[in-house]
Amino acid sequence: YTTLFRSEVVLNKGTLERYKKTQYGGYLSHFRCNGNTKGVLFIHKSALAGAVNVEKKNDGHTWIQALEVNHEFQRKGLGMRLVKRAQAMGATSLFSALSATSFLNLFKYLQSFQ
Protein backbone atom coordinates (compact mmCIF):
# COMPACT_ATOMS: atom_id res chain seq x y z
CA TYR A 1 0.00 0.00 0.00
CA THR A 2 2.92 2.34 -0.45
CA THR A 3 1.09 4.10 -3.29
CA LEU A 4 -2.23 4.41 -1.47
CA PHE A 5 -1.85 8.15 -1.10
CA ARG A 6 -0.14 10.51 -3.45
CA SER A 7 0.75 13.41 -1.19
CA GLU A 8 1.24 14.43 2.39
CA VAL A 9 -0.04 17.90 3.24
CA VAL A 10 0.96 19.77 6.39
CA LEU A 11 -2.03 20.43 8.61
CA ASN A 12 -2.55 24.13 9.27
CA LYS A 13 -5.61 26.37 9.58
CA GLY A 14 -5.93 26.74 5.81
CA THR A 15 -5.65 23.05 4.94
CA LEU A 16 -7.86 22.15 7.89
CA GLU A 17 -10.65 24.41 6.63
CA ARG A 18 -10.23 23.22 3.04
CA TYR A 19 -10.56 19.52 3.88
CA LYS A 20 -13.10 19.97 6.68
CA LYS A 21 -15.84 20.58 4.12
CA THR A 22 -19.08 18.67 4.49
CA GLN A 23 -18.31 16.62 1.37
CA TYR A 24 -16.13 14.51 3.66
CA GLY A 25 -18.98 13.75 6.05
CA GLY A 26 -17.63 15.67 9.02
CA TYR A 27 -14.08 14.38 8.90
CA LEU A 28 -11.59 16.55 10.78
CA SER A 29 -14.34 18.08 12.94
CA HIS A 30 -12.32 17.56 16.14
CA PHE A 31 -8.90 18.46 14.73
CA ARG A 32 -7.42 21.70 16.01
CA CYS A 33 -4.52 23.91 15.05
CA ASN A 34 -2.59 25.95 17.59
CA GLY A 35 0.97 26.51 18.70
CA ASN A 36 1.10 23.11 20.41
CA THR A 37 -0.19 20.99 17.52
CA LYS A 38 1.16 19.66 14.27
CA GLY A 39 -0.27 17.19 11.84
CA VAL A 40 -0.51 15.88 8.32
CA LEU A 41 -3.22 15.01 5.83
CA PHE A 42 -2.78 12.07 3.47
CA ILE A 43 -4.34 12.94 0.12
CA HIS A 44 -5.07 10.36 -2.59
CA LYS A 45 -5.68 12.04 -5.92
CA SER A 46 -7.84 14.93 -4.64
CA ALA A 47 -9.58 13.00 -1.84
CA LEU A 48 -8.76 13.12 1.84
CA ALA A 49 -7.59 9.59 2.71
CA GLY A 50 -6.64 10.18 6.33
CA ALA A 51 -5.15 12.58 8.83
CA VAL A 52 -3.32 12.66 12.13
CA ASN A 53 -2.66 15.50 14.55
CA VAL A 54 -0.38 15.50 17.57
CA GLU A 55 -0.39 17.91 20.49
CA LYS A 56 2.33 18.68 23.00
CA LYS A 57 0.81 19.07 26.46
CA ASN A 58 2.10 21.18 29.35
CA ASP A 59 3.34 18.04 31.10
CA GLY A 60 5.81 17.47 28.25
CA HIS A 61 3.99 14.52 26.69
CA THR A 62 3.07 14.58 23.03
CA TRP A 63 -0.28 12.90 22.38
CA ILE A 64 -2.13 11.84 19.27
CA GLN A 65 -4.85 14.48 19.49
CA ALA A 66 -6.83 13.18 16.52
CA LEU A 67 -6.59 10.47 13.89
CA GLU A 68 -9.08 9.71 11.15
CA VAL A 69 -9.21 7.48 8.10
CA ASN A 70 -11.79 8.18 5.41
CA HIS A 71 -14.19 5.21 5.25
CA GLU A 72 -13.25 4.63 1.59
CA PHE A 73 -9.63 4.00 2.63
CA GLN A 74 -10.18 1.90 5.77
CA ARG A 75 -8.76 -1.62 6.16
CA LYS A 76 -5.80 -0.85 3.92
CA GLY A 77 -3.15 -0.20 6.58
CA LEU A 78 -3.49 3.57 6.46
CA GLY A 79 -4.34 3.89 10.17
CA MET A 80 -1.07 2.20 11.09
CA ARG A 81 0.81 4.48 8.70
CA LEU A 82 -0.80 7.49 10.37
CA VAL A 83 0.20 6.21 13.83
CA LYS A 84 3.77 5.76 12.63
CA ARG A 85 3.73 9.27 11.16
CA ALA A 86 2.49 10.60 14.52
CA GLN A 87 5.35 8.81 16.25
CA ALA A 88 7.77 10.45 13.81
CA MET A 89 6.28 13.82 14.89
CA GLY A 90 7.06 12.96 18.51
CA ALA A 91 3.88 11.30 19.75
CA THR A 92 4.45 8.94 22.64
CA SER A 93 0.88 8.60 23.88
CA LEU A 94 -2.54 7.99 22.39
CA PHE A 95 -5.64 9.91 23.39
CA SER A 96 -8.93 8.48 22.28
CA ALA A 97 -12.55 9.52 22.46
CA LEU A 98 -13.56 6.02 21.33
CA SER A 99 -15.77 3.84 23.45
CA ALA A 100 -13.84 1.54 25.79
CA THR A 101 -14.53 -1.48 23.56
CA SER A 102 -13.47 0.31 20.37
CA PHE A 103 -10.36 1.64 22.04
CA LEU A 104 -9.44 -1.81 23.36
CA ASN A 105 -9.87 -3.30 19.88
CA LEU A 106 -7.67 -0.57 18.38
CA PHE A 107 -5.04 -1.08 21.07
CA LYS A 108 -4.94 -4.85 20.49
CA TYR A 109 -4.69 -4.30 16.74
CA LEU A 110 -1.80 -1.86 17.12
CA GLN A 111 0.02 -4.25 19.47
CA SER A 112 -0.16 -7.01 16.88
CA PHE A 113 2.33 -5.03 14.75
CA GLN A 114 5.01 -4.83 17.43
C-alpha positions as CSV (number, residue, x, y, z in Angstrom):
1,Y,0.0,0.0,0.0
2,T,2.9,2.3,-0.4
3,T,1.1,4.1,-3.3
4,L,-2.2,4.4,-1.5
5,F,-1.9,8.1,-1.1
6,R,-0.1,10.5,-3.4
7,S,0.7,13.4,-1.2
8,E,1.2,14.4,2.4
9,V,0.0,17.9,3.2
10,V,1.0,19.8,6.4
11,L,-2.0,20.4,8.6
12,N,-2.6,24.1,9.3
13,K,-5.6,26.4,9.6
14,G,-5.9,26.7,5.8
15,T,-5.7,23.1,4.9
16,L,-7.9,22.1,7.9
17,E,-10.7,24.4,6.6
18,R,-10.2,23.2,3.0
19,Y,-10.6,19.5,3.9
20,K,-13.1,20.0,6.7
21,K,-15.8,20.6,4.1
22,T,-19.1,18.7,4.5
23,Q,-18.3,16.6,1.4
24,Y,-16.1,14.5,3.7
25,G,-19.0,13.8,6.0
26,G,-17.6,15.7,9.0
27,Y,-14.1,14.4,8.9
28,L,-11.6,16.6,10.8
29,S,-14.3,18.1,12.9
30,H,-12.3,17.6,16.1
31,F,-8.9,18.5,14.7
32,R,-7.4,21.7,16.0
33,C,-4.5,23.9,15.1
34,N,-2.6,26.0,17.6
35,G,1.0,26.5,18.7
36,N,1.1,23.1,20.4
37,T,-0.2,21.0,17.5
38,K,1.2,19.7,14.3
39,G,-0.3,17.2,11.8
40,V,-0.5,15.9,8.3
41,L,-3.2,15.0,5.8
42,F,-2.8,12.1,3.5
43,I,-4.3,12.9,0.1
44,H,-5.1,10.4,-2.6
45,K,-5.7,12.0,-5.9
46,S,-7.8,14.9,-4.6
47,A,-9.6,13.0,-1.8
48,L,-8.8,13.1,1.8
49,A,-7.6,9.6,2.7
50,G,-6.6,10.2,6.3
51,A,-5.1,12.6,8.8
52,V,-3.3,12.7,12.1
53,N,-2.7,15.5,14.5
54,V,-0.4,15.5,17.6
55,E,-0.4,17.9,20.5
56,K,2.3,18.7,23.0
57,K,0.8,19.1,26.5
58,N,2.1,21.2,29.3
59,D,3.3,18.0,31.1
60,G,5.8,17.5,28.3
61,H,4.0,14.5,26.7
62,T,3.1,14.6,23.0
63,W,-0.3,12.9,22.4
64,I,-2.1,11.8,19.3
65,Q,-4.8,14.5,19.5
66,A,-6.8,13.2,16.5
67,L,-6.6,10.5,13.9
68,E,-9.1,9.7,11.1
69,V,-9.2,7.5,8.1
70,N,-11.8,8.2,5.4
71,H,-14.2,5.2,5.2
72,E,-13.2,4.6,1.6
73,F,-9.6,4.0,2.6
74,Q,-10.2,1.9,5.8
75,R,-8.8,-1.6,6.2
76,K,-5.8,-0.9,3.9
77,G,-3.1,-0.2,6.6
78,L,-3.5,3.6,6.5
79,G,-4.3,3.9,10.2
80,M,-1.1,2.2,11.1
81,R,0.8,4.5,8.7
82,L,-0.8,7.5,10.4
83,V,0.2,6.2,13.8
84,K,3.8,5.8,12.6
85,R,3.7,9.3,11.2
86,A,2.5,10.6,14.5
87,Q,5.3,8.8,16.3
88,A,7.8,10.5,13.8
89,M,6.3,13.8,14.9
90,G,7.1,13.0,18.5
91,A,3.9,11.3,19.8
92,T,4.4,8.9,22.6
93,S,0.9,8.6,23.9
94,L,-2.5,8.0,22.4
95,F,-5.6,9.9,23.4
96,S,-8.9,8.5,22.3
97,A,-12.6,9.5,22.5
98,L,-13.6,6.0,21.3
99,S,-15.8,3.8,23.5
100,A,-13.8,1.5,25.8
101,T,-14.5,-1.5,23.6
102,S,-13.5,0.3,20.4
103,F,-10.4,1.6,22.0
104,L,-9.4,-1.8,23.4
105,N,-9.9,-3.3,19.9
106,L,-7.7,-0.6,18.4
107,F,-5.0,-1.1,21.1
108,K,-4.9,-4.9,20.5
109,Y,-4.7,-4.3,16.7
110,L,-1.8,-1.9,17.1
111,Q,0.0,-4.2,19.5
112,S,-0.2,-7.0,16.9
113,F,2.3,-5.0,14.7
114,Q,5.0,-4.8,17.4
